[in-house]
Amino acid sequence: MKFFPAILADGREGVSLMFGTYRIYLSTAGAITLATGIVNALDEHKEHKHE
């Protein structure tokens, strides 16, 4: 996964995520929310592994 700065269609600054051939545009807040969600999911996954 790669992150690139991008300007969204409405003119706001955001990021472009590259997943292989797919490109997803997010606002900066959306990208932070997504990254936080991924980190939280990974943390939960780690906790369940140790039980």
N, CA, C and O atoms as CSV, one atom per row, in Angstrom:
chain,resi,resn,atom,element,x,y,z
A,1,MET,N,N,0.855,-1.182,0.000
A,1,MET,CA,C,0.000,0.000,0.000
A,1,MET,C,C,0.895,1.237,0.000
A,1,MET,O,O,1.849,1.322,0.773
A,2,LYS,N,N,0.584,2.182,-0.862
A,2,LYS,CA,C,1.358,3.424,-0.936
A,2,LYS,C,C,0.426,4.605,-0.742
A,2,LYS,O,O,-0.724,4.586,-1.180
A,3,PHE,N,N,0.937,5.632,-0.080
A,3,PHE,CA,C,0.178,6.862,0.156
A,3,PHE,C,C,0.795,7.981,-0.671
A,3,PHE,O,O,2.017,8.118,-0.721
A,4,PHE,N,N,-0.036,8.772,-1.311
A,4,PHE,CA,C,0.429,9.946,-2.046
A,4,PHE,C,C,-0.449,11.130,-1.678
A,4,PHE,O,O,-1.654,10.957,-1.500
A,5,PRO,N,N,0.115,12.327,-1.557
A,5,PRO,CA,C,-0.731,13.509,-1.375
A,5,PRO,C,C,-1.606,13.689,-2.616
A,5,PRO,O,O,-1.176,13.391,-3.730
A,6,ALA,N,N,-2.821,14.173,-2.425
A,6,ALA,CA,C,-3.727,14.367,-3.557
A,6,ALA,C,C,-4.647,15.545,-3.276
A,6,ALA,O,O,-4.878,15.912,-2.124
A,7,ILE,N,N,-5.163,16.123,-4.339
A,7,ILE,CA,C,-6.198,17.152,-4.213
A,7,ILE,C,C,-7.513,16.485,-4.604
A,7,ILE,O,O,-7.634,15.937,-5.700
A,8,LEU,N,N,-8.489,16.531,-3.712
A,8,LEU,CA,C,-9.766,15.882,-3.964
A,8,LEU,C,C,-10.593,16.691,-4.957
A,8,LEU,O,O,-10.278,17.844,-5.253
A,9,ALA,N,N,-11.652,16.073,-5.466
A,9,ALA,CA,C,-12.499,16.709,-6.480
A,9,ALA,C,C,-13.065,18.046,-5.997
A,9,ALA,O,O,-13.265,18.961,-6.795
A,10,ASP,N,N,-13.325,18.159,-4.688
A,10,ASP,CA,C,-13.889,19.408,-4.161
A,10,ASP,C,C,-12.813,20.419,-3.761
A,10,ASP,O,O,-13.129,21.461,-3.186
A,11,GLY,N,N,-11.549,20.121,-4.059
A,11,GLY,CA,C,-10.474,21.068,-3.821
A,11,GLY,C,C,-9.755,20.904,-2.490
A,11,GLY,O,O,-8.749,21.569,-2.247
A,12,ARG,N,N,-10.258,20.024,-1.624
A,12,ARG,CA,C,-9.590,19.804,-0.338
A,12,ARG,C,C,-8.336,18.966,-0.537
A,12,ARG,O,O,-8.223,18.215,-1.505
A,13,GLU,N,N,-7.398,19.105,0.391
A,13,GLU,CA,C,-6.215,18.255,0.363
A,13,GLU,C,C,-6.573,16.910,0.959
A,13,GLU,O,O,-7.386,16.815,1.879
A,14,GLY,N,N,-5.960,15.883,0.425
A,14,GLY,CA,C,-6.214,14.548,0.943
A,14,GLY,C,C,-5.075,13.635,0.554
A,14,GLY,O,O,-3.963,14.085,0.276
A,15,VAL,N,N,-5.362,12.358,0.536
A,15,VAL,CA,C,-4.358,11.378,0.149
A,15,VAL,C,C,-4.968,10.410,-0.852
A,15,VAL,O,O,-6.178,10.189,-0.884
A,16,SER,N,N,-4.101,9.848,-1.657
A,16,SER,CA,C,-4.461,8.802,-2.601
A,16,SER,C,C,-3.787,7.529,-2.109
A,16,SER,O,O,-2.578,7.517,-1.879
A,17,LEU,N,N,-4.552,6.465,-1.948
A,17,LEU,CA,C,-4.001,5.178,-1.534
A,17,LEU,C,C,-3.920,4.275,-2.749
A,17,LEU,O,O,-4.873,4.182,-3.523
A,18,MET,N,N,-2.784,3.609,-2.922
A,18,MET,CA,C,-2.640,2.660,-4.015
A,18,MET,C,C,-2.648,1.245,-3.448
A,18,MET,O,O,-1.786,0.881,-2.649
A,19,PHE,N,N,-3.635,0.447,-3.872
A,19,PHE,CA,C,-3.674,-0.983,-3.545
A,19,PHE,C,C,-3.489,-1.711,-4.865
A,19,PHE,O,O,-4.469,-1.960,-5.568
A,20,GLY,N,N,-2.265,-2.056,-5.218
A,20,GLY,CA,C,-2.036,-2.686,-6.511
A,20,GLY,C,C,-2.476,-1.750,-7.628
A,20,GLY,O,O,-1.893,-0.681,-7.811
A,21,THR,N,N,-3.507,-2.150,-8.378
A,21,THR,CA,C,-3.992,-1.319,-9.482
A,21,THR,C,C,-5.139,-0.419,-9.065
A,21,THR,O,O,-5.604,0.390,-9.869
A,22,TYR,N,N,-5.605,-0.536,-7.833
A,22,TYR,CA,C,-6.723,0.290,-7.364
A,22,TYR,C,C,-6.212,1.553,-6.703
A,22,TYR,O,O,-5.226,1.517,-5.967
A,23,ARG,N,N,-6.873,2.669,-6.959
A,23,ARG,CA,C,-6.499,3.931,-6.328
A,23,ARG,C,C,-7.720,4.469,-5.604
A,23,ARG,O,O,-8.796,4.571,-6.194
A,24,ILE,N,N,-7.567,4.812,-4.342
A,24,ILE,CA,C,-8.659,5.328,-3.522
A,24,ILE,C,C,-8.266,6.716,-3.043
A,24,ILE,O,O,-7.167,6.910,-2.523
A,25,TYR,N,N,-9.161,7.679,-3.217
A,25,TYR,CA,C,-8.903,9.041,-2.748
A,25,TYR,C,C,-9.660,9.277,-1.452
A,25,TYR,O,O,-10.850,8.974,-1.359
A,26,LEU,N,N,-8.978,9.813,-0.460
A,26,LEU,CA,C,-9.575,10.095,0.840
A,26,LEU,C,C,-9.185,11.494,1.282
A,26,LEU,O,O,-8.127,12.007,0.917
A,27,SER,N,N,-10.056,12.099,2.073
A,27,SER,CA,C,-9.663,13.336,2.739
A,27,SER,C,C,-8.607,12.977,3.776
A,27,SER,O,O,-8.469,11.811,4.145
A,28,THR,N,N,-7.872,13.958,4.242
A,28,THR,CA,C,-6.859,13.695,5.266
A,28,THR,C,C,-7.502,13.065,6.496
A,28,THR,O,O,-6.970,12.105,7.054
A,29,ALA,N,N,-8.649,13.603,6.922
A,29,ALA,CA,C,-9.341,13.037,8.087
A,29,ALA,C,C,-9.780,11.605,7.811
A,29,ALA,O,O,-9.687,10.745,8.688
A,30,GLY,N,N,-10.254,11.346,6.605
A,30,GLY,CA,C,-10.670,9.989,6.244
A,30,GLY,C,C,-9.501,9.019,6.284
A,30,GLY,O,O,-9.643,7.881,6.731
A,31,ALA,N,N,-8.346,9.474,5.815
A,31,ALA,CA,C,-7.157,8.623,5.817
A,31,ALA,C,C,-6.712,8.324,7.242
A,31,ALA,O,O,-6.324,7.198,7.553
A,32,ILE,N,N,-6.767,9.341,8.113
A,32,ILE,CA,C,-6.391,9.140,9.516
A,32,ILE,C,C,-7.353,8.154,10.169
A,32,ILE,O,O,-6.930,7.272,10.916
A,33,THR,N,N,-8.651,8.305,9.888
A,33,THR,CA,C,-9.653,7.389,10.439
A,33,THR,C,C,-9.384,5.967,9.966
A,33,THR,O,O,-9.425,5.027,10.759
A,34,LEU,N,N,-9.108,5.808,8.671
A,34,LEU,CA,C,-8.835,4.487,8.111
A,34,LEU,C,C,-7.586,3.881,8.749
A,34,LEU,O,O,-7.598,2.716,9.146
A,35,ALA,N,N,-6.512,4.663,8.850
A,35,ALA,CA,C,-5.269,4.164,9.436
A,35,ALA,C,C,-5.477,3.773,10.895
A,35,ALA,O,O,-4.968,2.745,11.341
A,36,THR,N,N,-6.219,4.584,11.635
A,36,THR,CA,C,-6.509,4.279,13.038
A,36,THR,C,C,-7.294,2.979,13.139
A,36,THR,O,O,-7.023,2.149,14.007
A,37,GLY,N,N,-8.264,2.806,12.253
A,37,GLY,CA,C,-9.062,1.578,12.246
A,37,GLY,C,C,-8.209,0.354,11.967
A,37,GLY,O,O,-8.386,-0.684,12.604
A,38,ILE,N,N,-7.280,0.467,11.018
A,38,ILE,CA,C,-6.397,-0.654,10.690
A,38,ILE,C,C,-5.509,-0.985,11.884
A,38,ILE,O,O,-5.351,-2.153,12.239
A,39,VAL,N,N,-4.928,0.041,12.502
A,39,VAL,CA,C,-4.052,-0.180,13.658
A,39,VAL,C,C,-4.832,-0.836,14.795
A,39,VAL,O,O,-4.343,-1.780,15.416
A,40,ASN,N,N,-6.037,-0.345,15.070
A,40,ASN,CA,C,-6.858,-0.925,16.131
A,40,ASN,C,C,-7.205,-2.375,15.824
A,40,ASN,O,O,-7.179,-3.219,16.719
A,41,ALA,N,N,-7.528,-2.671,14.578
A,41,ALA,CA,C,-7.864,-4.041,14.192
A,41,ALA,C,C,-6.654,-4.952,14.375
A,41,ALA,O,O,-6.796,-6.082,14.842
A,42,LEU,N,N,-5.468,-4.472,14.011
A,42,LEU,CA,C,-4.258,-5.276,14.181
A,42,LEU,C,C,-3.967,-5.498,15.660
A,42,LEU,O,O,-3.587,-6.599,16.059
A,43,ASP,N,N,-4.144,-4.460,16.477
A,43,ASP,CA,C,-3.927,-4.597,17.915
A,43,ASP,C,C,-4.886,-5.621,18.509
A,43,ASP,O,O,-4.473,-6.451,19.319
A,44,GLU,N,N,-6.157,-5.577,18.120
A,44,GLU,CA,C,-7.128,-6.544,18.625
A,44,GLU,C,C,-6.744,-7.941,18.185
A,44,GLU,O,O,-6.866,-8.887,18.963
A,45,HIS,N,N,-6.285,-8.090,16.959
A,45,HIS,CA,C,-5.888,-9.394,16.434
A,45,HIS,C,C,-4.725,-9.956,17.256
A,45,HIS,O,O,-4.712,-11.144,17.579
A,46,LYS,N,N,-3.757,-9.112,17.590
A,46,LYS,CA,C,-2.615,-9.542,18.404
A,46,LYS,C,C,-3.077,-10.008,19.778
A,46,LYS,O,O,-2.621,-11.038,20.275
A,47,GLU,N,N,-3.992,-9.241,20.398
A,47,GLU,CA,C,-4.465,-9.587,21.735
A,47,GLU,C,C,-5.157,-10.941,21.729
A,47,GLU,O,O,-4.969,-11.731,22.654
A,48,HIS,N,N,-5.956,-11.223,20.702
A,48,HIS,CA,C,-6.674,-12.495,20.655
A,48,HIS,C,C,-5.720,-13.661,20.426
A,48,HIS,O,O,-5.994,-14.775,20.873
A,49,LYS,N,N,-4.620,-13.428,19.746
A,49,LYS,CA,C,-3.647,-14.491,19.486
A,49,LYS,C,C,-3.009,-14.991,20.781
A,49,LYS,O,O,-2.704,-16.177,20.904
A,50,HIS,N,N,-2.809,-14.101,21.738
A,50,HIS,CA,C,-2.080,-14.470,22.953
A,50,HIS,C,C,-2.935,-15.212,23.963
A,50,HIS,O,O,-2.406,-15.755,24.933
A,51,GLU,N,N,-4.248,-15.250,23.758
A,51,GLU,CA,C,-5.115,-15.898,24.753
A,51,GLU,C,C,-4.951,-17.399,24.739
A,51,GLU,O,O,-5.605,-18.099,25.513
